[in-house]
Amino acid sequence: MYSLVNKFVTLGSNVTIWNFCNIYGTKTLSVTIGSNTQIGSYCEIKSGVHIGKDCRIQASVFISDMTNIGNGVFIGPHAIFLNDKYPDSKTARLHKSKYNPSNVNDGTVIGGGAIIGPGVTIGKNAIIGMGAVVTKDVPNNAIVVGNPACPIKK
């Protein structure tokens, strides 16, 4: 019933991290998690990630290196954030210059099982439907669903 949170992770006040999470930064790519944020069980948060305050991240979410998540964001269970369009098994250790991280702006809701592709920016107060595969930027206040994700309302 433990989680791994290394010394390169900075937690705001009242952060809750549930069981079996792996949250680890590096000396050059630390992780920050803002106040009043909840991290559900079985989440993995990689180096260089920034998570704002008042967020709720449900169970089994994977957040890849250098992803930026704003304030008041909800992320449903089993959502995945990717950061490499062309992964290569020969270079298992990724270099900072190869990352193409995603950015999630304040107030966004991401449904369970959604996949956020490399380099995608999601606008303020957007809604990403469950199971959506987001391959392009999402404007502020948009609702997107499907594979690939398409807007249904602004």
C-alpha positions as CSV (number, residue, x, y, z in Angstrom):
1,M,0.0,0.0,0.0
2,Y,2.8,2.4,-0.8
3,S,3.7,4.7,-3.6
4,L,7.1,5.7,-4.9
5,V,7.6,9.5,-4.9
6,N,11.3,10.5,-5.2
7,K,13.2,13.5,-4.0
8,F,12.8,15.4,-7.2
9,V,9.0,15.8,-6.7
10,T,7.6,18.9,-5.1
11,L,4.1,18.6,-3.6
12,G,1.8,21.5,-2.7
13,S,-0.3,21.5,0.5
14,N,-3.0,18.9,0.9
15,V,-1.9,16.7,-2.1
16,T,-3.4,13.2,-1.8
17,I,-1.6,10.3,-3.5
18,W,-3.3,7.0,-3.3
19,N,-1.7,3.5,-3.4
20,F,0.8,2.1,-5.9
21,C,1.7,5.3,-7.8
22,N,5.1,6.0,-9.3
23,I,6.0,9.6,-9.4
24,Y,9.5,10.5,-10.2
25,G,11.5,13.4,-11.5
26,T,15.2,13.8,-12.2
27,K,17.7,16.5,-11.1
28,T,17.1,18.4,-14.3
29,L,13.4,17.5,-14.8
30,S,11.6,17.7,-11.5
31,V,7.9,17.1,-11.0
32,T,5.6,19.6,-9.4
33,I,2.0,18.9,-8.1
34,G,-0.1,21.8,-7.0
35,S,-2.1,22.2,-3.8
36,N,-5.3,20.2,-3.2
37,T,-4.6,17.8,-6.1
38,Q,-5.6,14.2,-5.8
39,I,-3.7,11.4,-7.6
40,G,-5.6,8.1,-7.8
41,S,-4.1,4.6,-7.3
42,Y,-1.8,3.0,-10.0
43,C,-0.9,6.3,-11.7
44,E,2.5,6.9,-13.3
45,I,3.8,10.4,-13.6
46,K,7.1,10.8,-15.4
47,S,9.9,13.4,-15.1
48,G,9.4,17.1,-15.9
49,V,5.6,17.0,-15.4
50,H,3.8,20.0,-13.9
51,I,0.3,19.5,-12.5
52,G,-1.5,22.6,-11.2
53,K,-3.6,23.0,-8.1
54,D,-7.1,21.6,-7.5
55,C,-6.8,18.8,-10.0
56,R,-8.3,15.3,-9.8
57,I,-6.5,12.5,-11.5
58,Q,-8.2,9.2,-11.3
59,A,-6.8,5.7,-11.2
60,S,-4.3,4.2,-13.7
61,V,-3.5,7.4,-15.5
62,F,-0.1,7.6,-17.4
63,I,1.4,11.1,-17.8
64,S,4.5,11.1,-20.0
65,D,7.6,13.2,-19.5
66,M,7.3,17.0,-19.5
67,T,3.5,17.1,-19.8
68,N,1.9,20.3,-18.5
69,I,-1.5,20.2,-16.8
70,G,-3.2,23.4,-15.6
71,N,-5.4,24.1,-12.6
72,G,-8.7,22.5,-11.9
73,V,-8.3,19.7,-14.4
74,F,-10.1,16.4,-14.1
75,I,-8.6,13.3,-15.8
76,G,-10.6,10.1,-15.9
77,P,-9.3,6.6,-15.2
78,H,-6.9,5.0,-17.7
79,A,-6.2,8.2,-19.7
80,I,-2.8,8.2,-21.4
81,F,-0.6,11.1,-22.4
82,L,2.0,10.4,-25.1
83,N,5.0,12.5,-26.0
84,D,6.9,10.8,-28.9
85,K,5.5,10.4,-32.4
86,Y,8.3,8.2,-33.6
87,P,9.5,6.0,-30.7
88,D,12.6,4.0,-31.3
89,S,13.5,0.9,-29.4
90,K,17.2,1.5,-30.0
91,T,17.2,4.7,-28.1
92,A,15.3,3.5,-25.0
93,R,16.5,6.5,-23.0
94,L,14.8,9.5,-24.5
95,H,16.5,12.8,-24.7
96,K,14.9,16.0,-23.7
97,S,15.1,17.4,-27.2
98,K,13.1,14.5,-28.5
99,Y,10.1,15.1,-26.3
100,N,6.9,16.6,-27.8
101,P,4.8,17.0,-24.6
102,S,1.1,17.9,-24.3
103,N,-0.3,20.9,-22.6
104,V,-3.7,20.9,-20.9
105,N,-5.1,24.2,-19.9
106,D,-7.2,25.2,-16.8
107,G,-10.6,23.6,-16.2
108,T,-10.4,20.8,-18.8
109,V,-12.2,17.5,-18.3
110,I,-10.7,14.4,-19.9
111,G,-12.8,11.3,-20.0
112,G,-11.7,7.9,-19.0
113,G,-9.6,6.0,-21.5
114,A,-8.8,9.0,-23.6
115,I,-5.4,9.1,-25.4
116,I,-3.8,12.5,-25.7
117,G,-1.2,12.4,-28.5
118,P,2.2,14.0,-28.6
119,G,2.4,17.8,-28.8
120,V,-1.3,18.4,-28.4
121,T,-2.6,21.5,-26.6
122,I,-6.0,21.3,-25.0
123,G,-7.7,24.7,-24.5
124,K,-9.3,26.0,-21.3
125,N,-12.5,24.4,-20.2
126,A,-12.5,21.9,-23.0
127,I,-14.1,18.5,-22.6
128,I,-12.5,15.3,-24.1
129,G,-15.0,12.4,-24.3
130,M,-14.2,9.0,-22.9
131,G,-12.1,6.9,-25.1
132,A,-11.3,9.8,-27.5
133,V,-8.0,9.8,-29.4
134,V,-6.8,13.4,-29.5
135,T,-4.3,13.9,-32.3
136,K,-4.8,17.7,-32.9
137,D,-5.1,20.8,-30.7
138,V,-8.5,21.4,-29.0
139,P,-9.8,25.0,-28.8
140,N,-11.0,26.6,-25.6
141,N,-14.5,25.4,-24.5
142,A,-14.7,22.7,-27.2
143,I,-16.1,19.2,-26.8
144,V,-14.4,16.5,-28.7
145,V,-15.2,12.8,-29.1
146,G,-14.2,9.8,-31.2
147,N,-11.2,8.4,-32.9
148,P,-9.7,10.6,-34.1
149,A,-11.4,13.2,-31.8
150,C,-13.6,15.6,-33.6
151,P,-15.6,18.6,-32.2
152,I,-19.3,18.2,-31.5
153,K,-19.9,21.6,-29.9
154,K,-18.1,24.8,-29.1
